[in-house]
């Protein structure tokens, strides 16, 4: 809303400035005209540009869902609240309600929202959402599934939360799939990324990433691991994606799937934006139904993987700069 007002003001100002160029009539006449008939000075009109009237605020609080890659890695989502009023608002409590979660979620980092400003509030995502067919329902932007109750200054307001990228829905569907997979096997990444010692890695060296499969010990549906995708920093060797083509059942022995690994690219920009550098997407089928999960490395494994990539890129001196 405020951006539209600024754009309109710029458009009007541009039109007024264009009009100034022709304020004295046609300036493209004969340059050899009699100087006696030409005024000694040319008057320059003075234009007063009145500011456009400000569109009045709606007097409402407006909520929308967002999630950055860092939020996703930290297991949280954010609700941003636009205070489109003339007074500051300082929430004492913000509670998120959604039938895809078993209980309401409490907002964190509560702080003042100045008038005509927006602030984001974090909500940790629950490890066990309410799994079921309700999570497969299509998202309607006109009928949001979630809402927040904002308590401030003795007042309580309930706001529908616009979720254009389906943050809550994507999380619950993925997490419910992970819980179903866990009945067959638990998947994780080994912390060791061979060769393990970055100081022994020569530029151009390849390594091995290991997917650890710990079966549940119970019979049940078959889990097939079809593909594993690389990341902006770490990639498979010689192909666009790993294709383990592994078939797993809960009553079979566990296994370790070795995936040849190399850096995706070696520019500093790739490492600077490596929030998803060690989060790998796994394409699979559970009991014949296709799905996809994102499997992240542990902090220790991620540090080893990034150290390997830097060393293989000849950037070992920068390892210590990674937080």
NUVO-734643 format. One record per residue (C-alpha): residue number from 1; residue in three letters; chain; x, y, z. Coordinates in nm, 2 decimals, decimal comma. Layout:
[pt NUM; "ALA"; "A"; [X; Y; Z]]
...
//
This chain:
[pt 1; "UNK"; "A"; [0,00; 0,00; 0,00]]
[pt 2; "UNK"; "A"; [0,27; 0,25; 0,10]]
[pt 3; "UNK"; "A"; [0,48; 0,14; -0,21]]
[pt 4; "UNK"; "A"; [0,18; 0,22; -0,44]]
[pt 5; "UNK"; "A"; [0,15; 0,57; -0,30]]
[pt 6; "UNK"; "A"; [0,52; 0,63; -0,36]]
[pt 7; "UNK"; "A"; [0,50; 0,51; -0,71]]
[pt 8; "UNK"; "A"; [0,20; 0,73; -0,80]]
[pt 9; "UNK"; "A"; [0,38; 1,04; -0,65]]
[pt 10; "UNK"; "A"; [0,69; 0,96; -0,87]]
[pt 11; "UNK"; "A"; [0,47; 0,93; -1,18]]
[pt 12; "UNK"; "A"; [0,30; 1,27; -1,12]]
[pt 13; "UNK"; "A"; [0,63; 1,44; -1,05]]
[pt 14; "UNK"; "A"; [0,77; 1,30; -1,38]]
[pt 15; "UNK"; "A"; [0,48; 1,43; -1,57]]
[pt 16; "UNK"; "A"; [0,51; 1,78; -1,42]]
[pt 17; "UNK"; "A"; [0,88; 1,80; -1,50]]
[pt 18; "UNK"; "A"; [0,82; 1,70; -1,86]]
[pt 19; "UNK"; "A"; [0,56; 1,98; -1,89]]
[pt 20; "UNK"; "A"; [0,83; 2,23; -1,78]]
[pt 21; "UNK"; "A"; [1,03; 2,17; -2,10]]
[pt 22; "UNK"; "A"; [0,76; 2,32; -2,31]]
[pt 23; "UNK"; "A"; [0,63; 2,59; -2,07]]
[pt 24; "UNK"; "A"; [0,73; 2,88; -2,31]]
[pt 25; "UNK"; "A"; [0,58; 2,73; -2,62]]
[pt 26; "UNK"; "A"; [0,76; 2,58; -2,92]]
[pt 27; "UNK"; "A"; [1,14; 2,61; -2,87]]
[pt 28; "UNK"; "A"; [1,22; 2,45; -3,20]]
[pt 29; "UNK"; "A"; [1,16; 2,76; -3,42]]
[pt 30; "UNK"; "A"; [1,40; 2,94; -3,66]]
[pt 31; "UNK"; "A"; [1,73; 3,01; -3,49]]
[pt 32; "UNK"; "A"; [1,80; 3,30; -3,74]]
[pt 33; "UNK"; "A"; [1,50; 3,51; -3,62]]
[pt 34; "UNK"; "A"; [1,55; 3,88; -3,58]]
[pt 35; "UNK"; "A"; [1,71; 3,94; -3,23]]
[pt 36; "UNK"; "A"; [1,51; 4,26; -3,20]]
[pt 37; "UNK"; "A"; [1,19; 4,06; -3,20]]
[pt 38; "UNK"; "A"; [1,33; 3,81; -2,95]]
[pt 39; "UNK"; "A"; [1,28; 3,88; -2,57]]
[pt 40; "UNK"; "A"; [1,60; 3,93; -2,39]]
[pt 41; "UNK"; "A"; [1,51; 3,69; -2,12]]
[pt 42; "UNK"; "A"; [1,29; 3,39; -2,11]]
[pt 43; "UNK"; "A"; [1,06; 3,35; -1,81]]
[pt 44; "UNK"; "A"; [1,08; 3,02; -1,63]]
[pt 45; "UNK"; "A"; [0,75; 2,93; -1,47]]
[pt 46; "UNK"; "A"; [0,75; 2,83; -1,11]]
[pt 47; "UNK"; "A"; [0,57; 2,51; -1,04]]
[pt 48; "UNK"; "A"; [0,46; 2,41; -0,69]]
[pt 49; "UNK"; "A"; [0,42; 2,04; -0,65]]
[pt 50; "UNK"; "A"; [0,17; 1,97; -0,38]]
[pt 51; "UNK"; "A"; [0,23; 1,64; -0,20]]
[pt 52; "UNK"; "A"; [-0,03; 1,37; -0,28]]
[pt 53; "UNK"; "A"; [-0,27; 1,31; 0,00]]
[pt 54; "UNK"; "A"; [-0,16; 1,00; 0,20]]
[pt 55; "UNK"; "A"; [-0,40; 0,71; 0,17]]
[pt 56; "UNK"; "A"; [-0,54; 0,66; 0,52]]
[pt 57; "UNK"; "A"; [-0,43; 0,35; 0,70]]
[pt 58; "UNK"; "A"; [-0,68; 0,07; 0,72]]
[pt 59; "UNK"; "A"; [-0,67; 0,07; 1,10]]
[pt 60; "UNK"; "A"; [-0,61; -0,31; 1,10]]
[pt 61; "UNK"; "A"; [-0,33; -0,56; 1,17]]
[pt 62; "UNK"; "A"; [-0,25; -0,78; 0,88]]
[pt 63; "UNK"; "A"; [-0,07; -1,12; 0,90]]
[pt 64; "UNK"; "A"; [0,12; -1,33; 0,65]]
[pt 65; "UNK"; "A"; [0,34; -1,64; 0,67]]
[pt 66; "UNK"; "A"; [0,71; -1,64; 0,56]]
[pt 67; "UNK"; "A"; [1,00; -1,89; 0,59]]
[pt 68; "UNK"; "A"; [1,36; -1,83; 0,49]]
[pt 69; "UNK"; "A"; [1,61; -2,11; 0,43]]
[pt 70; "UNK"; "A"; [1,76; -2,04; 0,78]]
[pt 71; "UNK"; "A"; [1,41; -2,06; 0,93]]
[pt 72; "UNK"; "A"; [1,36; -2,40; 0,77]]
[pt 73; "UNK"; "A"; [1,70; -2,52; 0,89]]
[pt 74; "UNK"; "A"; [1,62; -2,41; 1,24]]
[pt 75; "UNK"; "A"; [1,28; -2,59; 1,23]]
[pt 76; "UNK"; "A"; [1,06; -2,27; 1,25]]
[pt 77; "UNK"; "A"; [0,83; -2,05; 1,05]]
[pt 78; "UNK"; "A"; [0,76; -1,68; 1,09]]
[pt 79; "UNK"; "A"; [0,44; -1,48; 1,09]]
[pt 80; "UNK"; "A"; [0,49; -1,12; 0,98]]
[pt 81; "UNK"; "A"; [0,24; -0,87; 1,12]]
[pt 82; "UNK"; "A"; [0,18; -0,54; 0,94]]
[pt 83; "UNK"; "A"; [0,06; -0,27; 1,18]]
[pt 84; "UNK"; "A"; [-0,15; -0,06; 0,94]]
[pt 85; "UNK"; "A"; [-0,27; 0,17; 1,21]]
[pt 86; "UNK"; "A"; [-0,16; 0,51; 1,36]]
[pt 87; "UNK"; "A"; [-0,05; 0,37; 1,69]]
[pt 88; "UNK"; "A"; [0,24; 0,13; 1,79]]
[pt 89; "UNK"; "A"; [0,14; -0,22; 1,91]]
[pt 90; "UNK"; "A"; [0,35; -0,42; 2,15]]
[pt 91; "UNK"; "A"; [0,22; -0,78; 2,17]]
[pt 92; "UNK"; "A"; [0,22; -0,95; 2,51]]
[pt 93; "UNK"; "A"; [0,14; -1,29; 2,34]]
[pt 94; "UNK"; "A"; [0,09; -1,42; 1,99]]
[pt 95; "UNK"; "A"; [-0,07; -1,76; 1,94]]
[pt 96; "UNK"; "A"; [-0,09; -1,95; 1,61]]
[pt 97; "UNK"; "A"; [-0,39; -2,18; 1,55]]
[pt 98; "UNK"; "A"; [-0,40; -2,44; 1,28]]
[pt 99; "UNK"; "A"; [-0,59; -2,78; 1,26]]
[pt 100; "UNK"; "A"; [-0,27; -2,93; 1,11]]
[pt 101; "UNK"; "A"; [-0,10; -2,89; 1,44]]
[pt 102; "UNK"; "A"; [-0,21; -3,08; 1,76]]
[pt 103; "UNK"; "A"; [-0,18; -2,78; 1,98]]
[pt 104; "UNK"; "A"; [-0,15; -2,40; 1,94]]
[pt 105; "UNK"; "A"; [0,20; -2,26; 1,88]]
[pt 106; "UNK"; "A"; [0,34; -1,97; 2,08]]
[pt 107; "UNK"; "A"; [0,52; -1,69; 1,91]]
[pt 108; "UNK"; "A"; [0,87; -1,58; 2,01]]
[pt 109; "UNK"; "A"; [1,09; -1,27; 1,99]]
[pt 110; "UNK"; "A"; [0,79; -1,05; 2,09]]
[pt 111; "UNK"; "A"; [0,86; -0,68; 2,05]]
[pt 112; "UNK"; "A"; [0,70; -0,35; 1,95]]
[pt 113; "UNK"; "A"; [0,55; -0,31; 1,60]]
[pt 114; "UNK"; "A"; [0,56; 0,07; 1,52]]
[pt 115; "UNK"; "A"; [0,27; 0,22; 1,34]]
[pt 116; "UNK"; "A"; [0,28; 0,16; 0,96]]
[pt 117; "UNK"; "A"; [0,56; -0,10; 1,00]]
[pt 118; "UNK"; "A"; [0,59; -0,48; 0,99]]
[pt 119; "UNK"; "A"; [0,77; -0,72; 1,23]]
[pt 120; "UNK"; "A"; [0,83; -1,10; 1,20]]
[pt 121; "UNK"; "A"; [0,76; -1,34; 1,49]]
[pt 122; "UNK"; "A"; [0,91; -1,69; 1,51]]
[pt 123; "UNK"; "A"; [0,71; -2,01; 1,58]]
[pt 124; "UNK"; "A"; [0,90; -2,34; 1,64]]
[pt 125; "UNK"; "A"; [0,74; -2,61; 1,43]]
[pt 126; "UNK"; "A"; [0,62; -2,91; 1,63]]
[pt 127; "UNK"; "A"; [0,79; -3,25; 1,56]]
[pt 128; "UNK"; "A"; [0,45; -3,44; 1,55]]
[pt 129; "UNK"; "A"; [0,19; -3,25; 1,35]]
[pt 130; "UNK"; "A"; [-0,17; -3,39; 1,32]]
[pt 131; "UNK"; "A"; [-0,11; -3,63; 1,03]]
[pt 132; "UNK"; "A"; [-0,41; -3,73; 0,82]]
[pt 133; "UNK"; "A"; [-0,61; -3,65; 0,50]]
[pt 134; "UNK"; "A"; [-0,66; -3,29; 0,62]]
[pt 135; "UNK"; "A"; [-0,30; -3,22; 0,53]]
[pt 136; "UNK"; "A"; [-0,35; -3,32; 0,17]]
[pt 137; "UNK"; "A"; [-0,62; -3,06; 0,11]]
[pt 138; "UNK"; "A"; [-0,54; -2,80; -0,15]]
[pt 139; "UNK"; "A"; [-0,44; -2,45; -0,03]]
[pt 140; "UNK"; "A"; [-0,68; -2,17; -0,10]]
[pt 141; "UNK"; "A"; [-0,54; -1,82; -0,07]]
[pt 142; "UNK"; "A"; [-0,89; -1,69; -0,02]]
[pt 143; "UNK"; "A"; [-0,95; -1,92; 0,28]]
[pt 144; "UNK"; "A"; [-0,64; -1,94; 0,50]]
[pt 145; "UNK"; "A"; [-0,60; -2,24; 0,72]]
[pt 146; "UNK"; "A"; [-0,41; -2,07; 1,00]]
[pt 147; "UNK"; "A"; [-0,48; -1,77; 1,23]]
[pt 148; "UNK"; "A"; [-0,30; -1,58; 1,50]]
[pt 149; "UNK"; "A"; [-0,44; -1,43; 1,82]]
[pt 150; "UNK"; "A"; [-0,26; -1,11; 1,91]]
[pt 151; "UNK"; "A"; [-0,29; -0,99; 2,27]]
[pt 152; "UNK"; "A"; [-0,18; -0,63; 2,34]]
[pt 153; "UNK"; "A"; [-0,27; -0,34; 2,57]]
[pt 154; "UNK"; "A"; [-0,56; -0,53; 2,72]]
[pt 155; "UNK"; "A"; [-0,70; -0,61; 2,37]]
[pt 156; "UNK"; "A"; [-0,72; -0,94; 2,17]]
[pt 157; "UNK"; "A"; [-0,74; -0,96; 1,79]]
[pt 158; "UNK"; "A"; [-0,76; -1,27; 1,58]]
[pt 159; "UNK"; "A"; [-0,61; -1,24; 1,23]]
[pt 160; "UNK"; "A"; [-0,62; -1,49; 0,94]]
[pt 161; "UNK"; "A"; [-0,27; -1,57; 0,82]]
[pt 162; "UNK"; "A"; [-0,21; -1,55; 0,44]]
[pt 163; "UNK"; "A"; [0,03; -1,83; 0,35]]
[pt 164; "UNK"; "A"; [0,10; -1,79; -0,03]]
[pt 165; "UNK"; "A"; [0,39; -2,04; -0,04]]
[pt 166; "UNK"; "A"; [0,20; -2,30; 0,18]]
[pt 167; "UNK"; "A"; [0,47; -2,30; 0,45]]
[pt 168; "UNK"; "A"; [0,26; -2,48; 0,71]]
[pt 169; "UNK"; "A"; [0,11; -2,72; 0,46]]
[pt 170; "UNK"; "A"; [0,45; -2,82; 0,31]]
[pt 171; "UNK"; "A"; [0,60; -2,87; 0,65]]
[pt 172; "UNK"; "A"; [0,32; -3,09; 0,78]]
[pt 173; "UNK"; "A"; [0,31; -3,31; 0,47]]
[pt 174; "UNK"; "A"; [0,68; -3,36; 0,47]]
[pt 175; "UNK"; "A"; [0,70; -3,43; 0,84]]
[pt 176; "UNK"; "A"; [0,41; -3,67; 0,83]]
[pt 177; "UNK"; "A"; [0,59; -3,85; 0,55]]
[pt 178; "UNK"; "A"; [0,91; -3,87; 0,76]]
[pt 179; "UNK"; "A"; [0,71; -4,02; 1,05]]
[pt 180; "UNK"; "A"; [0,56; -4,28; 0,82]]
[pt 181; "UNK"; "A"; [0,91; -4,36; 0,68]]
[pt 182; "UNK"; "A"; [1,04; -4,40; 1,03]]
[pt 183; "UNK"; "A"; [0,81; -4,71; 1,08]]
[pt 184; "UNK"; "A"; [1,03; -4,88; 0,81]]
[pt 185; "UNK"; "A"; [1,37; -4,72; 0,87]]
[pt 186; "UNK"; "A"; [1,54; -4,41; 1,02]]
[pt 187; "UNK"; "A"; [1,75; -4,22; 0,77]]
[pt 188; "UNK"; "A"; [2,05; -4,01; 0,86]]
[pt 189; "UNK"; "A"; [2,38; -3,89; 0,73]]
[pt 190; "UNK"; "A"; [2,71; -4,01; 0,87]]
[pt 191; "UNK"; "A"; [2,91; -3,73; 1,02]]
[pt 192; "UNK"; "A"; [3,22; -3,86; 0,85]]
[pt 193; "UNK"; "A"; [3,28; -3,73; 0,50]]
[pt 194; "UNK"; "A"; [3,58; -3,92; 0,36]]
[pt 195; "UNK"; "A"; [3,85; -3,83; 0,32]]
[pt 196; "UNK"; "A"; [3,80; -3,69; 0,67]]
[pt 197; "UNK"; "A"; [4,11; -3,47; 0,73]]
[pt 198; "UNK"; "A"; [4,06; -3,14; 0,53]]
[pt 199; "UNK"; "A"; [4,44; -3,07; 0,56]]
[pt 200; "UNK"; "A"; [4,50; -3,40; 0,36]]
[pt 201; "UNK"; "A"; [4,26; -3,30; 0,08]]
[pt 202; "UNK"; "A"; [4,43; -3,18; -0,24]]
[pt 203; "UNK"; "A"; [4,23; -2,95; -0,47]]
[pt 204; "UNK"; "A"; [4,00; -3,15; -0,70]]
[pt 205; "UNK"; "A"; [3,98; -3,44; -0,45]]
[pt 206; "UNK"; "A"; [3,64; -3,63; -0,43]]
[pt 207; "UNK"; "A"; [3,49; -3,77; -0,12]]
[pt 208; "UNK"; "A"; [3,21; -4,00; -0,01]]
[pt 209; "UNK"; "A"; [2,88; -3,90; 0,16]]
[pt 210; "UNK"; "A"; [2,71; -4,19; 0,35]]
[pt 211; "UNK"; "A"; [2,34; -4,23; 0,40]]
[pt 212; "UNK"; "A"; [2,28; -4,45; 0,71]]
[pt 213; "UNK"; "A"; [1,97; -4,67; 0,70]]
[pt 214; "UNK"; "A"; [1,86; -4,81; 1,04]]
[pt 215; "UNK"; "A"; [1,56; -5,05; 0,99]]
[pt 216; "UNK"; "A"; [1,28; -5,07; 1,24]]
[pt 217; "UNK"; "A"; [1,29; -5,45; 1,28]]
[pt 218; "UNK"; "A"; [0,92; -5,47; 1,20]]
[pt 219; "UNK"; "A"; [0,76; -5,60; 0,88]]
[pt 220; "UNK"; "A"; [0,56; -5,36; 0,68]]
[pt 221; "UNK"; "A"; [0,56; -5,15; 0,36]]
[pt 222; "UNK"; "A"; [0,86; -5,13; 0,13]]
[pt 223; "UNK"; "A"; [1,06; -4,81; 0,11]]
[pt 224; "UNK"; "A"; [1,25; -4,74; -0,21]]
[pt 225; "UNK"; "A"; [1,51; -4,47; -0,23]]
[pt 226; "UNK"; "A"; [1,51; -4,35; -0,60]]
[pt 227; "UNK"; "A"; [1,72; -4,03; -0,60]]
[pt 228; "UNK"; "A"; [1,92; -3,80; -0,39]]
[pt 229; "UNK"; "A"; [1,98; -3,44; -0,52]]
[pt 230; "UNK"; "A"; [2,28; -3,23; -0,46]]
[pt 231; "UNK"; "A"; [2,29; -2,88; -0,31]]
[pt 232; "UNK"; "A"; [2,43; -2,55; -0,42]]
[pt 233; "UNK"; "A"; [2,76; -2,65; -0,25]]
[pt 234; "UNK"; "A"; [2,78; -3,03; -0,27]]
[pt 235; "UNK"; "A"; [2,70; -3,25; -0,58]]
[pt 236; "UNK"; "A"; [2,72; -3,61; -0,70]]
[pt 237; "UNK"; "A"; [3,01; -3,71; -0,91]]
[pt 238; "UNK"; "A"; [2,95; -3,77; -1,28]]
[pt 239; "UNK"; "A"; [2,57; -3,73; -1,28]]
[pt 240; "UNK"; "A"; [2,29; -3,48; -1,20]]
[pt 241; "UNK"; "A"; [2,16; -3,68; -0,90]]
[pt 242; "UNK"; "A"; [2,25; -3,99; -0,71]]
[pt 243; "UNK"; "A"; [2,03; -4,29; -0,79]]
[pt 244; "UNK"; "A"; [2,08; -4,55; -0,52]]
[pt 245; "UNK"; "A"; [1,78; -4,75; -0,64]]
[pt 246; "UNK"; "A"; [1,77; -4,91; -0,29]]
[pt 247; "UNK"; "A"; [1,48; -5,13; -0,16]]
[pt 248; "UNK"; "A"; [1,43; -5,14; 0,21]]
[pt 249; "UNK"; "A"; [1,19; -5,32; 0,44]]
[pt 250; "UNK"; "A"; [1,17; -5,29; 0,82]]
[pt 251; "UNK"; "A"; [1,25; -5,65; 0,89]]
[pt 252; "UNK"; "A"; [1,57; -5,65; 0,68]]
[pt 253; "UNK"; "A"; [1,91; -5,56; 0,80]]
[pt 254; "UNK"; "A"; [2,02; -5,19; 0,80]]
[pt 255; "UNK"; "A"; [2,26; -5,06; 0,54]]
[pt 256; "UNK"; "A"; [2,49; -4,78; 0,45]]
[pt 257; "UNK"; "A"; [2,46; -4,62; 0,10]]
[pt 258; "UNK"; "A"; [2,78; -4,45; -0,02]]
[pt 259; "UNK"; "A"; [2,74; -4,15; -0,25]]
[pt 260; "UNK"; "A"; [3,05; -4,01; -0,44]]
[pt 261; "UNK"; "A"; [3,07; -3,64; -0,36]]
[pt 262; "UNK"; "A"; [3,24; -3,33; -0,50]]
[pt 263; "UNK"; "A"; [3,20; -2,95; -0,46]]
[pt 264; "UNK"; "A"; [2,92; -2,80; -0,68]]
[pt 265; "UNK"; "A"; [3,13; -2,49; -0,76]]
[pt 266; "UNK"; "A"; [3,42; -2,31; -0,59]]
[pt 267; "UNK"; "A"; [3,33; -1,94; -0,59]]
[pt 268; "UNK"; "A"; [3,30; -1,77; -0,25]]
[pt 269; "UNK"; "A"; [2,94; -1,66; -0,33]]
[pt 270; "UNK"; "A"; [2,83; -2,03; -0,31]]
[pt 271; "UNK"; "A"; [2,97; -2,08; 0,03]]
[pt 272; "UNK"; "A"; [2,84; -1,74; 0,16]]
[pt 273; "UNK"; "A"; [2,49; -1,85; 0,08]]
[pt 274; "UNK"; "A"; [2,52; -2,20; 0,21]]
[pt 275; "UNK"; "A"; [2,21; -2,21; 0,44]]
[pt 276; "UNK"; "A"; [2,09; -2,52; 0,25]]
[pt 277; "UNK"; "A"; [2,43; -2,65; 0,17]]
[pt 278; "UNK"; "A"; [2,39; -2,98; 0,36]]
[pt 279; "UNK"; "A"; [2,01; -3,03; 0,32]]
[pt 280; "UNK"; "A"; [1,96; -3,30; 0,06]]
[pt 281; "UNK"; "A"; [1,63; -3,38; -0,11]]
[pt 282; "UNK"; "A"; [1,55; -3,75; -0,13]]
[pt 283; "UNK"; "A"; [1,30; -3,88; -0,38]]
[pt 284; "UNK"; "A"; [1,14; -4,20; -0,27]]
[pt 285; "UNK"; "A"; [0,84; -4,43; -0,28]]
[pt 286; "UNK"; "A"; [0,67; -4,56; 0,03]]
[pt 287; "UNK"; "A"; [0,44; -4,86; -0,03]]
[pt 288; "UNK"; "A"; [0,44; -4,75; -0,40]]
[pt 289; "UNK"; "A"; [0,34; -4,39; -0,33]]
[pt 290; "UNK"; "A"; [0,60; -4,13; -0,45]]
[pt 291; "UNK"; "A"; [0,72; -3,86; -0,21]]
[pt 292; "UNK"; "A"; [1,01; -3,64; -0,13]]
[pt 293; "UNK"; "A"; [1,18; -3,54; 0,20]]
[pt 294; "UNK"; "A"; [1,47; -3,31; 0,29]]
[pt 295; "UNK"; "A"; [1,73; -3,48; 0,50]]
[pt 296; "UNK"; "A"; [1,98; -3,24; 0,68]]
[pt 297; "UNK"; "A"; [2,32; -3,33; 0,81]]
[pt 298; "UNK"; "A"; [2,40; -3,28; 1,18]]
[pt 299; "UNK"; "A"; [2,60; -2,97; 1,27]]
[pt 300; "UNK"; "A"; [2,91; -3,18; 1,30]]
[pt 301; "UNK"; "A"; [2,86; -3,36; 0,97]]
[pt 302; "UNK"; "A"; [2,77; -3,03; 0,80]]
[pt 303; "UNK"; "A"; [3,10; -2,87; 0,93]]
[pt 304; "UNK"; "A"; [3,30; -3,17; 0,79]]
[pt 305; "UNK"; "A"; [3,12; -3,16; 0,45]]
[pt 306; "UNK"; "A"; [3,18; -2,78; 0,41]]
[pt 307; "UNK"; "A"; [3,54; -2,82; 0,52]]
[pt 308; "UNK"; "A"; [3,59; -3,09; 0,26]]
[pt 309; "UNK"; "A"; [3,44; -2,88; -0,01]]
[pt 310; "UNK"; "A"; [3,65; -2,58; 0,07]]
[pt 311; "UNK"; "A"; [3,96; -2,79; 0,08]]
[pt 312; "UNK"; "A"; [3,88; -2,96; -0,25]]
[pt 313; "UNK"; "A"; [3,83; -2,61; -0,40]]
[pt 314; "UNK"; "A"; [4,17; -2,49; -0,27]]
[pt 315; "UNK"; "A"; [4,00; -2,26; -0,01]]
[pt 316; "UNK"; "A"; [4,11; -2,43; 0,30]]
[pt 317; "UNK"; "A"; [4,25; -2,11; 0,45]]
[pt 318; "UNK"; "A"; [3,88; -1,99; 0,48]]
[pt 319; "UNK"; "A"; [3,76; -2,28; 0,68]]
[pt 320; "UNK"; "A"; [3,80; -2,10; 1,01]]
[pt 321; "UNK"; "A"; [3,58; -1,82; 0,89]]
[pt 322; "UNK"; "A"; [3,27; -2,04; 0,88]]
[pt 323; "UNK"; "A"; [3,04; -1,99; 1,18]]
//
